[in-house]
């Protein structure tokens, strides 16, 4: 069976190569722009960063919360089971433009055959508010959304802002941006769950890819894939 191989060493190398290629095919990619090729059977996750990262610096420093490590967060959120799309927004970007872009991206994925159950939009702080607004305008009950400290009190006045899809909220108990329950209460959406973490880091709890929020986030996403 193995006569074509010159030695046992060559055969072992061949097996290792096959295993490596198999793993590579399954591995998810990290995209900083919308992918040129859409895989209908793949899963896609969008991550929208916080306000401080807008601009040219992917690792800005907040005087109170420290470094926001955008590259490290992308690496931690990446997974072989899905493709991660994480845009670096320009300085002073308008939330409305980001919402339009995400809407367009999601519609392009679905038009190419990607099931909405296999699409997740996540966001922190301003990125979380953008994610909420995208949920509200898409009005698709089969999409997945994860909000990290994005339910600012100012959103209470926007009564037309509601959740659609399967929604998961994560917030820090020492942060002044807390629960998303007030939006869930005025939404028809029945699939809402929330996790409160306590790190003592306030809003900065989401500046670094710590296990307290990245582990439950990735676990929730995988549970809700089709």
BELZIFEN-V729674 format. One record per backbone hydrogen bond with DSSP energy under -0.5 kcal/mol. NH is the residue of the N-H (numbers start at 0). CO is the residue of the C=O. E is the energy in kcal/mol with one decimal. If there is no record, write none. Layout:
nh=NH co=CO e=E
nh=NH co=CO e=E
This chain:
nh=4 co=1 e=-1.5
nh=10 co=6 e=-1.7
nh=11 co=7 e=-2.3
nh=12 co=8 e=-2.0
nh=13 co=9 e=-2.1
nh=14 co=10 e=-2.2
nh=15 co=11 e=-2.4
nh=16 co=12 e=-2.2
nh=17 co=13 e=-2.2
nh=18 co=14 e=-2.3
nh=19 co=15 e=-2.4
nh=20 co=16 e=-2.5
nh=21 co=17 e=-2.1
nh=22 co=18 e=-2.1
nh=23 co=19 e=-2.4
nh=24 co=20 e=-2.1
nh=25 co=21 e=-1.3
nh=26 co=22 e=-1.3
nh=30 co=28 e=-0.6
nh=30 co=83 e=-3.6
nh=39 co=37 e=-0.7
nh=41 co=38 e=-1.8
nh=43 co=117 e=-2.6
nh=44 co=82 e=-2.9
nh=45 co=119 e=-2.9
nh=46 co=84 e=-2.3
nh=47 co=121 e=-2.0
nh=48 co=46 e=-0.6
nh=52 co=49 e=-1.1
nh=53 co=50 e=-1.8
nh=54 co=88 e=-2.2
nh=57 co=55 e=-0.7
nh=59 co=56 e=-0.6
nh=61 co=65 e=-3.1
nh=65 co=61 e=-1.9
nh=67 co=59 e=-2.8
nh=68 co=66 e=-0.8
nh=68 co=206 e=-2.1
nh=69 co=57 e=-1.8
nh=69 co=67 e=-1.4
nh=72 co=68 e=-2.1
nh=73 co=69 e=-2.2
nh=74 co=70 e=-2.1
nh=75 co=71 e=-2.2
nh=76 co=72 e=-2.5
nh=77 co=73 e=-1.6
nh=78 co=81 e=-0.6
nh=81 co=78 e=-1.3
nh=82 co=42 e=-3.0
nh=83 co=28 e=-3.1
nh=84 co=44 e=-3.3
nh=85 co=30 e=-3.0
nh=85 co=83 e=-0.5
nh=88 co=86 e=-0.8
nh=92 co=89 e=-1.2
nh=96 co=93 e=-0.6
nh=97 co=93 e=-1.5
nh=98 co=94 e=-2.4
nh=99 co=95 e=-2.1
nh=100 co=96 e=-2.0
nh=101 co=97 e=-2.4
nh=102 co=98 e=-2.7
nh=103 co=99 e=-2.4
nh=104 co=100 e=-2.5
nh=105 co=101 e=-2.8
nh=106 co=102 e=-2.3
nh=107 co=103 e=-2.2
nh=108 co=104 e=-2.3
nh=109 co=105 e=-2.4
nh=110 co=106 e=-2.4
nh=111 co=107 e=-1.3
nh=112 co=109 e=-1.4
nh=113 co=108 e=-2.4
nh=114 co=39 e=-0.5
nh=117 co=114 e=-2.0
nh=118 co=115 e=-1.8
nh=119 co=43 e=-2.5
nh=120 co=143 e=-2.6
nh=121 co=45 e=-3.1
nh=121 co=119 e=-0.5
nh=122 co=145 e=-1.6
nh=123 co=47 e=-2.2
nh=124 co=147 e=-2.4
nh=126 co=123 e=-2.2
nh=128 co=124 e=-2.3
nh=129 co=125 e=-2.3
nh=130 co=126 e=-1.8
nh=131 co=127 e=-2.3
nh=132 co=128 e=-2.3
nh=133 co=129 e=-2.0
nh=134 co=130 e=-2.2
nh=135 co=131 e=-2.2
nh=136 co=132 e=-1.7
nh=137 co=133 e=-2.2
nh=138 co=134 e=-1.9
nh=140 co=138 e=-0.6
nh=142 co=139 e=-1.1
nh=143 co=118 e=-2.0
nh=144 co=165 e=-2.9
nh=145 co=120 e=-2.5
nh=146 co=167 e=-2.8
nh=147 co=122 e=-2.9
nh=148 co=146 e=-0.6
nh=148 co=169 e=-2.0
nh=151 co=149 e=-1.5
nh=154 co=151 e=-1.8
nh=155 co=152 e=-1.9
nh=156 co=153 e=-1.0
nh=157 co=154 e=-1.0
nh=158 co=156 e=-1.7
nh=160 co=157 e=-2.1
nh=161 co=159 e=-0.7
nh=165 co=142 e=-2.9
nh=166 co=164 e=-0.6
nh=166 co=190 e=-2.9
nh=167 co=144 e=-2.5
nh=168 co=192 e=-2.2
nh=169 co=146 e=-3.0
nh=170 co=194 e=-2.2
nh=172 co=196 e=-2.8
nh=174 co=171 e=-1.7
nh=177 co=175 e=-0.8
nh=182 co=179 e=-1.2
nh=183 co=179 e=-1.9
nh=184 co=180 e=-2.6
nh=185 co=181 e=-0.7
nh=186 co=183 e=-1.2
nh=188 co=162 e=-0.7
nh=191 co=189 e=-1.3
nh=192 co=166 e=-1.8
nh=194 co=168 e=-3.0
nh=196 co=170 e=-2.7
nh=196 co=194 e=-0.5
nh=203 co=200 e=-1.5
nh=204 co=201 e=-1.8
nh=205 co=202 e=-1.4
nh=206 co=203 e=-1.7
nh=209 co=207 e=-2.3
nh=212 co=209 e=-1.2
nh=213 co=209 e=-2.1
nh=214 co=210 e=-1.4
nh=215 co=210 e=-0.6
nh=216 co=212 e=-1.6
nh=217 co=213 e=-2.3
nh=218 co=214 e=-2.2
nh=219 co=215 e=-2.6
nh=220 co=216 e=-2.2
nh=221 co=217 e=-2.0
nh=222 co=218 e=-1.7
nh=223 co=219 e=-1.2
nh=223 co=220 e=-0.6
nh=224 co=221 e=-0.8
